[in-house]
Amino acid sequence: MSIKIPKITYDELVALFVKQDWRTEKNPPNMEPGCKKLFWLAVRRAGADQPCDAAGRPVCLTNDKLSIHAEIHELQMPGDNHWYRTVEISLTGEAAPNLWVKLAAYSVRWDDVPTQLEIIQKGLLAAWDGFCTATRTTPRCACQLEAGDSPCPLHGEDSE
């Protein structure tokens, strides 16, 4: 059985994320075994401490933003004779009060990242929007206030 060597190198993969303004740390805490690099991209920011951005799209209820993370993995399984080189692209957040979700595309081959990254990002955001719409009290806008059914402070009575 032949082993497929990735055409894209680790350095090229890192450069791809950096070029698209993804952020990283040199030695992030709590990295999983085999994780070589962790990136994140803030895609939505809330205004005035509200759980939606200016366009009414949901962000994490605990944070003022919604971020997509990418973990570059390179690991060798015990007893296996080749390396697995994959990327996990995920979105994690509090979709409704005390309801945390993690959406992910995992085991994306290094070679597939350049052509699949934008598609994966769009898919994760669409899944997040759908999940939030299904679990929050105000559809689409996702501004959930302590007062319950109060209107969204950014978008008024009709948040549809």
N, C-alpha and C positions, 0 to 999 in steps of 0.2 A: 504494500500500500504506500503510495507516495504522499508525502507531507507537503501541504501547500504553504509556501512562505509568503507572508504578506508583501504586496508590492509597495505599499506605503510604509515608511519607516516611522519609528516612534517620534523622532524629531520633526518629521513632516506632519504627523498627526497633531503634535503639540502646536506647531506653527499655524495649522489650520484653525484651531480654537482661538489662539492669540490674535490672529488676523481678523477674526469676527468679533473681537472685543469681549471674549469670555475672560473671566478673572480666575486667578489661582493663588495658592499659597505654596511656599517652598516645602514645608513639612506639615500638612494639615493634621490635626489630632484625629485619633480614632479611625485611621484608614484600615480597611479590610486587608487581610493577607492577599498579596498579588496585585493590589491596587498601586499603580505607579504614580498616578497624577489625578488630581481632582480639580475640576473647573466648575464655575457657575456663571450663569447669565441672568441678570435681573431683567425680566421682560415686562413687568407691570408694577407700577407704584401707585399707592393710594394717596389721596390728598386729604388734608385736614383730619387725620386719624380715622378715616372711614374705610371699611373693608371692601372698597371697590376703587377702580381707577377713575380718571376723569370721564372716560367713555362709558362707565357703568359696568365694566367687566370685573369679575370677582378676583380679589387677591386673598392671600392667607389672612384669616381673622386675627391671628396672633401677631403677625409681622405686618409691616407697612408695604410689603412687596410680594411678588411671586417670582420665584427663581427656578430655572431649569439647571440641573446638575449633570455633569458628565464625568464618569470615572473611567480612566484608561487602565485596563487590566492586562497583565501578562503573568501567566502562571503555568506551572507544570504539575499535573496531577500525579500523586504517588503511583509508581509502577508504569507510568506512561512515558513514551519516548519523544513526545513533542510538546511544544509550548502552545498554549491557547492565548490568543491575542484578541481581546474583545473590548468593547466600550459599552457601558450602561448609561443610558440617558434617561433621567428621571425628573419628576416633578412631585414635591412633597409639600403638603400644607394642611392647615385646619380649614376644612371645607364648610363646616357648620360647628356650632359651639361643642367643644369636646369631641369632635369627630375628625381625626387626622387620617389622611389618605396618602398613599404613595402610588403614583402611576409611573410605569417604566417600560422602556424598550431595552431589553437586556440581550447580551451576547451578540451585539452588532459587531460584525467583523471589521477590523481596522480598515480594510480596503473599501468597505461599503459606506463608511462615515462621510466622505466628501459628497456622495450623491444622495445619501439618505438623511443627513442631519436636518435640513430644512423641513422635509416631510415629517420626520419624527417630532420636531418642535411643534409644528402645526397640529399634529394628531394629539399630542399631550395637552396642548392648550384647549383644543376642542373637547377632549374628554374631561378636563378640569371644569370647563364652563358647564358642560352637561351635568356633571356630578353636583356642582354647586347649585345649579338651577333646581335639581331634584331634591336637594336637602335643605335649602334655605327658604325662609318665609316670603321673601320678595323675589319673584323671578327676574332673571337677566341682570338687574341692577345689583343684587346680592347685598345691599346695605341692610344689615340686620342690627337693629337698635335694641338696647335694653328695654325700651318701652313696648316692645312687641310689634304691633301693627302700625307704628308711626311711619309716616312717609319718609322716603329717602331724603336726607338733607341736601344732597347734591343734585338730585334729579326730580324732586317734587313728588306729587301724589302718584302720577302715572309713570312707573319705571319700565313699562313694557317697550 
